[in-house]
Amino acid sequence: MTLYGVGLGPGEAGLVTVRGKAILETADVVYSPGRLSRSVALTHVDESKIGDLDFPMTKDEEKLRSAWKEAAAEIAPNARDGDVAFVTLGDPNVYSTFGHLRRTIDAFHPDVELEIVPGVSAVTAFATAMGVEIEAGAGLSLREAANGASPTGPDRLILFKVTDAPATHEGLVEAGYEVSYGRRLFMEQGEMLVTDDPSELEERDYYTLAYAEKADLEVEQATAAFRTDTGSADTSGDAELATSEESVTDGGERDPQRNATGSESGSRSAPSEEIDGATEDGLLDLERAEGCEHGDCEGYW
Ligand SMILES: C[S@@+](CC[C@H](N)C(=O)[O-])C[C@H]1O[C@@H](n2cnc3c(N)ncnc32)[C@H](O)[C@@H]1O
């Protein structure tokens, strides 16, 4: 039988893949490493099938290794006797806790069959939520910007763990980037926010990313010439292009209102609901204050 690493997508139950949902529905046990992944999984599986694992909020590698060994020892026998799933937000192979589990299983329980079901990663979901188009050949780099860091280099950057947006912003703007931010994109819990104003993000929230693009970046695309002065396309087929025959540079132009299908872009409030006896709002406050306690960032905070 098999251990499935199932990517749940960014946090809306409707963005779990069809295959991921089928695995969750048939698995004997579904392990979740955190409160958010658990709540997404619960849309597709009965609570009685959920197996919680305990991960310490520490950077102490010894403690982390021992937590992963314990988790693998709990999961392995169930994966020999039946099908089990380990869920992660986003994609299991993108910057995820699942990598730790896979390596620990490989080391200590190499007979366990393992299969990965990809999920919609924040690495791609951000583009839709923030109205960014990544064209073919674009150099895009994924970096970490915790505690106000401002990594620079390529023309385009996705920055994870933006915990001090104002400080990160300052460094990036100084280095010639235009920056926009996405918080809790396509997440059922909390408020989705897309903004280019870092002062709106002063409150720390682990689920915040940034997209930075060199301000002088010019992208020439053939279809940009279809644009008219009014912004609406001319559909007559043979009409003169309203602007000119010159191609228009449209790299970096963003219109989040036309994106984020399924949930309106900009600010969105999820209903407050009761989870494990505490209100969702209360737990979210706690997570923010503590830097993502039980928020699926174990080992990666
Ligand atoms: C450890 S990485 C997890 C990535 C995940 N495995 C994926 O594929 O999306 C966590 C970071 O991803 C970003 N992130 C993940 N989900 C997000 C979301 N729904 N909205 C905004 N940022 C998100 C945040 O920057 C967060 O600090």
The ligand as a Gaussian input file, in Angstrom:
#p B3LYP/6-31G(d) Opt

LIG

0 1
 C        7.130000      27.030000       3.452000
 S        6.420000      27.903000       2.110000
 C        5.194000      26.739000       1.593000
 C        5.007000      26.706000       0.097000
 C        3.962000      25.712000      -0.338000
 N        4.446000      24.343000      -0.249000
 C        3.506000      25.990000      -1.774000
 O        3.815000      25.194000      -2.678000
 O        2.832000      26.999000      -1.960000
 C        5.440000      29.094000       2.967000
 C        5.491000      30.468000       2.321000
 O        4.770000      30.418000       1.109000
 C        4.011000      31.605000       0.948000
 N        2.594000      31.199000       0.863000
 C        2.131000      29.940000       0.908000
 N        0.796000      29.942000       0.729000
 C        0.420000      31.232000       0.568000
 C       -0.816000      31.884000       0.345000
 N       -1.947000      31.172000       0.219000
 N       -0.842000      33.224000       0.240000
 C        0.311000      33.941000       0.341000
 N        1.515000      33.385000       0.560000
 C        1.569000      32.052000       0.660000
 C        4.290000      32.506000       2.144000
 O        5.294000      33.440000       1.773000
 C        4.809000      31.526000       3.170000
 O        5.718000      32.150000       4.050000

